[in-house]
Amino acid sequence: MSQHQARTARIEARIAPDTLAAVKRAAEIQGRSVSDFVVAAAEEAANRTIEQAHIIRLSLEDQRRFAEAILNPPEPVPALRRAFRRHRKLVKTSR
């Protein structure tokens, strides 16, 4: 096998006859093989699932609190003020 050929893996699944008929028809409509159609559909579903896992979901109350904190942030606590000062010193000395 050359370096340019991609390795592939085989998966196997049981599928109801009516679902298989729909998949075959959809693949035919797109001019693809059933295998290519199934792989493309699985990849799309996998990417969508992964993307949705990265979305932060907040309750309405949490959304309200989040917006309130952005619009009216609390005063920085002493530790944060010290961190700001240290950061400013580090940035000045690194230039």
mmCIF file of the C-alpha atoms, coordinates in Angstrom:
data_MODEL
# 
_entry.id   MODEL 
# 
loop_
_atom_site.group_PDB 
_atom_site.id 
_atom_site.type_symbol 
_atom_site.label_atom_id 
_atom_site.label_alt_id 
_atom_site.label_comp_id 
_atom_site.label_asym_id 
_atom_site.label_entity_id 
_atom_site.label_seq_id 
_atom_site.pdbx_PDB_ins_code 
_atom_site.Cartn_x 
_atom_site.Cartn_y 
_atom_site.Cartn_z 
_atom_site.occupancy 
_atom_site.B_iso_or_equiv 
_atom_site.pdbx_formal_charge 
_atom_site.auth_seq_id 
_atom_site.auth_comp_id 
_atom_site.auth_asym_id 
_atom_site.auth_atom_id 
_atom_site.pdbx_PDB_model_num 
ATOM 1  C CA . MET A 1 1  ? 0.000   0.000  0.000  1.00 0.00 ? 1  MET A CA 1 
ATOM 2  C CA . SER A 1 2  ? 1.402   3.422  -0.934 1.00 0.00 ? 2  SER A CA 1 
ATOM 3  C CA . GLN A 1 3  ? 1.571   6.388  1.432  1.00 0.00 ? 3  GLN A CA 1 
ATOM 4  C CA . HIS A 1 4  ? -1.216  8.132  -0.486 1.00 0.00 ? 4  HIS A CA 1 
ATOM 5  C CA . GLN A 1 5  ? -3.793  5.400  0.018  1.00 0.00 ? 5  GLN A CA 1 
ATOM 6  C CA . ALA A 1 6  ? -5.931  5.943  3.095  1.00 0.00 ? 6  ALA A CA 1 
ATOM 7  C CA . ARG A 1 7  ? -6.506  3.079  5.475  1.00 0.00 ? 7  ARG A CA 1 
ATOM 8  C CA . THR A 1 8  ? -10.114 2.146  5.853  1.00 0.00 ? 8  THR A CA 1 
ATOM 9  C CA . ALA A 1 9  ? -12.036 0.147  8.421  1.00 0.00 ? 9  ALA A CA 1 
ATOM 10 C CA . ARG A 1 10 ? -15.125 -1.927 7.956  1.00 0.00 ? 10 ARG A CA 1 
ATOM 11 C CA . ILE A 1 11 ? -18.262 -1.505 10.043 1.00 0.00 ? 11 ILE A CA 1 
ATOM 12 C CA . GLU A 1 12 ? -21.304 -3.697 10.011 1.00 0.00 ? 12 GLU A CA 1 
ATOM 13 C CA . ALA A 1 13 ? -24.864 -2.878 10.972 1.00 0.00 ? 13 ALA A CA 1 
ATOM 14 C CA . ARG A 1 14 ? -28.284 -4.498 10.941 1.00 0.00 ? 14 ARG A CA 1 
ATOM 15 C CA . ILE A 1 15 ? -30.911 -2.420 9.154  1.00 0.00 ? 15 ILE A CA 1 
ATOM 16 C CA . ALA A 1 16 ? -34.635 -2.909 8.680  1.00 0.00 ? 16 ALA A CA 1 
ATOM 17 C CA . PRO A 1 17 ? -35.678 -3.683 5.087  1.00 0.00 ? 17 PRO A CA 1 
ATOM 18 C CA . ASP A 1 18 ? -37.762 -0.510 4.752  1.00 0.00 ? 18 ASP A CA 1 
ATOM 19 C CA . THR A 1 19 ? -34.859 1.604  6.046  1.00 0.00 ? 19 THR A CA 1 
ATOM 20 C CA . LEU A 1 20 ? -32.497 -0.107 3.622  1.00 0.00 ? 20 LEU A CA 1 
ATOM 21 C CA . ALA A 1 21 ? -34.880 0.654  0.776  1.00 0.00 ? 21 ALA A CA 1 
ATOM 22 C CA . ALA A 1 22 ? -34.957 4.330  1.775  1.00 0.00 ? 22 ALA A CA 1 
ATOM 23 C CA . VAL A 1 23 ? -31.142 4.442  2.021  1.00 0.00 ? 23 VAL A CA 1 
ATOM 24 C CA . LYS A 1 24 ? -30.797 2.791  -1.387 1.00 0.00 ? 24 LYS A CA 1 
ATOM 25 C CA . ARG A 1 25 ? -33.245 5.270  -2.913 1.00 0.00 ? 25 ARG A CA 1 
ATOM 26 C CA . ALA A 1 26 ? -31.518 8.266  -1.326 1.00 0.00 ? 26 ALA A CA 1 
ATOM 27 C CA . ALA A 1 27 ? -28.119 7.025  -2.515 1.00 0.00 ? 27 ALA A CA 1 
ATOM 28 C CA . GLU A 1 28 ? -29.532 6.575  -6.015 1.00 0.00 ? 28 GLU A CA 1 
ATOM 29 C CA . ILE A 1 29 ? -30.947 10.114 -5.996 1.00 0.00 ? 29 ILE A CA 1 
ATOM 30 C CA . GLN A 1 30 ? -27.513 11.489 -5.066 1.00 0.00 ? 30 GLN A CA 1 
ATOM 31 C CA . GLY A 1 31 ? -25.759 9.273  -7.594 1.00 0.00 ? 31 GLY A CA 1 
ATOM 32 C CA . ARG A 1 32 ? -23.729 7.528  -4.885 1.00 0.00 ? 32 ARG A CA 1 
ATOM 33 C CA . SER A 1 33 ? -23.169 3.972  -3.873 1.00 0.00 ? 33 SER A CA 1 
ATOM 34 C CA . VAL A 1 34 ? -25.040 2.840  -0.774 1.00 0.00 ? 34 VAL A CA 1 
ATOM 35 C CA . SER A 1 35 ? -21.710 2.520  1.031  1.00 0.00 ? 35 SER A CA 1 
ATOM 36 C CA . ASP A 1 36 ? -20.630 6.049  0.100  1.00 0.00 ? 36 ASP A CA 1 
ATOM 37 C CA . PHE A 1 37 ? -24.040 7.445  1.070  1.00 0.00 ? 37 PHE A CA 1 
ATOM 38 C CA . VAL A 1 38 ? -24.007 5.695  4.460  1.00 0.00 ? 38 VAL A CA 1 
ATOM 39 C CA . VAL A 1 39 ? -20.449 6.819  5.225  1.00 0.00 ? 39 VAL A CA 1 
ATOM 40 C CA . ALA A 1 40 ? -21.246 10.437 4.275  1.00 0.00 ? 40 ALA A CA 1 
ATOM 41 C CA . ALA A 1 41 ? -24.452 10.416 6.344  1.00 0.00 ? 41 ALA A CA 1 
ATOM 42 C CA . ALA A 1 42 ? -22.665 8.863  9.337  1.00 0.00 ? 42 ALA A CA 1 
ATOM 43 C CA . GLU A 1 43 ? -19.846 11.408 9.114  1.00 0.00 ? 43 GLU A CA 1 
ATOM 44 C CA . GLU A 1 44 ? -22.326 14.292 8.926  1.00 0.00 ? 44 GLU A CA 1 
ATOM 45 C CA . ALA A 1 45 ? -24.268 12.962 11.932 1.00 0.00 ? 45 ALA A CA 1 
ATOM 46 C CA . ALA A 1 46 ? -21.044 12.416 13.891 1.00 0.00 ? 46 ALA A CA 1 
ATOM 47 C CA . ASN A 1 47 ? -19.789 15.947 13.188 1.00 0.00 ? 47 ASN A CA 1 
ATOM 48 C CA . ARG A 1 48 ? -23.163 17.434 14.127 1.00 0.00 ? 48 ARG A CA 1 
ATOM 49 C CA . THR A 1 49 ? -23.224 15.461 17.395 1.00 0.00 ? 49 THR A CA 1 
ATOM 50 C CA . ILE A 1 50 ? -19.679 16.521 18.282 1.00 0.00 ? 50 ILE A CA 1 
ATOM 51 C CA . GLU A 1 51 ? -20.455 20.151 17.443 1.00 0.00 ? 51 GLU A CA 1 
ATOM 52 C CA . GLN A 1 52 ? -23.601 20.113 19.574 1.00 0.00 ? 52 GLN A CA 1 
ATOM 53 C CA . ALA A 1 53 ? -21.619 18.712 22.501 1.00 0.00 ? 53 ALA A CA 1 
ATOM 54 C CA . HIS A 1 54 ? -19.584 21.926 22.501 1.00 0.00 ? 54 HIS A CA 1 
ATOM 55 C CA . ILE A 1 55 ? -22.627 24.183 22.768 1.00 0.00 ? 55 ILE A CA 1 
ATOM 56 C CA . ILE A 1 56 ? -23.248 25.514 26.257 1.00 0.00 ? 56 ILE A CA 1 
ATOM 57 C CA . ARG A 1 57 ? -26.866 25.157 27.275 1.00 0.00 ? 57 ARG A CA 1 
ATOM 58 C CA . LEU A 1 58 ? -28.137 27.427 30.023 1.00 0.00 ? 58 LEU A CA 1 
ATOM 59 C CA . SER A 1 59 ? -31.461 27.578 31.791 1.00 0.00 ? 59 SER A CA 1 
ATOM 60 C CA . LEU A 1 60 ? -33.430 30.800 31.416 1.00 0.00 ? 60 LEU A CA 1 
ATOM 61 C CA . GLU A 1 61 ? -32.337 31.881 34.891 1.00 0.00 ? 61 GLU A CA 1 
ATOM 62 C CA . ASP A 1 62 ? -28.684 31.148 34.077 1.00 0.00 ? 62 ASP A CA 1 
ATOM 63 C CA . GLN A 1 63 ? -29.011 33.083 30.805 1.00 0.00 ? 63 GLN A CA 1 
ATOM 64 C CA . ARG A 1 64 ? -30.383 36.049 32.734 1.00 0.00 ? 64 ARG A CA 1 
ATOM 65 C CA . ARG A 1 65 ? -27.528 35.903 35.271 1.00 0.00 ? 65 ARG A CA 1 
ATOM 66 C CA . PHE A 1 66 ? -24.931 35.575 32.519 1.00 0.00 ? 66 PHE A CA 1 
ATOM 67 C CA . ALA A 1 67 ? -26.302 38.601 30.638 1.00 0.00 ? 67 ALA A CA 1 
ATOM 68 C CA . GLU A 1 68 ? -26.503 40.572 33.882 1.00 0.00 ? 68 GLU A CA 1 
ATOM 69 C CA . ALA A 1 69 ? -22.856 39.782 34.690 1.00 0.00 ? 69 ALA A CA 1 
ATOM 70 C CA . ILE A 1 70 ? -21.766 40.959 31.236 1.00 0.00 ? 70 ILE A CA 1 
ATOM 71 C CA . LEU A 1 71 ? -23.841 44.136 31.348 1.00 0.00 ? 71 LEU A CA 1 
ATOM 72 C CA . ASN A 1 72 ? -23.025 44.947 34.986 1.00 0.00 ? 72 ASN A CA 1 
ATOM 73 C CA . PRO A 1 73 ? -19.810 43.176 35.944 1.00 0.00 ? 73 PRO A CA 1 
ATOM 74 C CA . PRO A 1 74 ? -18.943 43.052 39.643 1.00 0.00 ? 74 PRO A CA 1 
ATOM 75 C CA . GLU A 1 75 ? -16.002 45.041 40.986 1.00 0.00 ? 75 GLU A CA 1 
ATOM 76 C CA . PRO A 1 76 ? -12.757 43.051 40.838 1.00 0.00 ? 76 PRO A CA 1 
ATOM 77 C CA . VAL A 1 77 ? -11.731 41.405 44.097 1.00 0.00 ? 77 VAL A CA 1 
ATOM 78 C CA . PRO A 1 78 ? -8.281  42.205 45.575 1.00 0.00 ? 78 PRO A CA 1 
ATOM 79 C CA . ALA A 1 79 ? -6.701  39.046 44.168 1.00 0.00 ? 79 ALA A CA 1 
ATOM 80 C CA . LEU A 1 80 ? -7.791  39.998 40.661 1.00 0.00 ? 80 LEU A CA 1 
ATOM 81 C CA . ARG A 1 81 ? -6.430  43.524 41.081 1.00 0.00 ? 81 ARG A CA 1 
ATOM 82 C CA . ARG A 1 82 ? -3.050  42.052 42.140 1.00 0.00 ? 82 ARG A CA 1 
ATOM 83 C CA . ALA A 1 83 ? -3.111  39.756 39.099 1.00 0.00 ? 83 ALA A CA 1 
ATOM 84 C CA . PHE A 1 84 ? -3.755  42.765 36.817 1.00 0.00 ? 84 PHE A CA 1 
ATOM 85 C CA . ARG A 1 85 ? -0.767  44.603 38.322 1.00 0.00 ? 85 ARG A CA 1 
ATOM 86 C CA . ARG A 1 86 ? 1.516   41.576 37.968 1.00 0.00 ? 86 ARG A CA 1 
ATOM 87 C CA . HIS A 1 87 ? 0.388   41.112 34.379 1.00 0.00 ? 87 HIS A CA 1 
ATOM 88 C CA . ARG A 1 88 ? 1.086   44.758 33.529 1.00 0.00 ? 88 ARG A CA 1 
ATOM 89 C CA . LYS A 1 89 ? 4.603   44.455 35.008 1.00 0.00 ? 89 LYS A CA 1 
ATOM 90 C CA . LEU A 1 90 ? 5.295   41.269 33.059 1.00 0.00 ? 90 LEU A CA 1 
ATOM 91 C CA . VAL A 1 91 ? 4.077   42.764 29.803 1.00 0.00 ? 91 VAL A CA 1 
ATOM 92 C CA . LYS A 1 92 ? 6.147   45.931 30.308 1.00 0.00 ? 92 LYS A CA 1 
ATOM 93 C CA . THR A 1 93 ? 9.344   44.025 31.089 1.00 0.00 ? 93 THR A CA 1 
ATOM 94 C CA . SER A 1 94 ? 8.929   41.600 28.192 1.00 0.00 ? 94 SER A CA 1 
ATOM 95 C CA . ARG A 1 95 ? 8.847   44.359 25.570 1.00 0.00 ? 95 ARG A CA 1 
# 
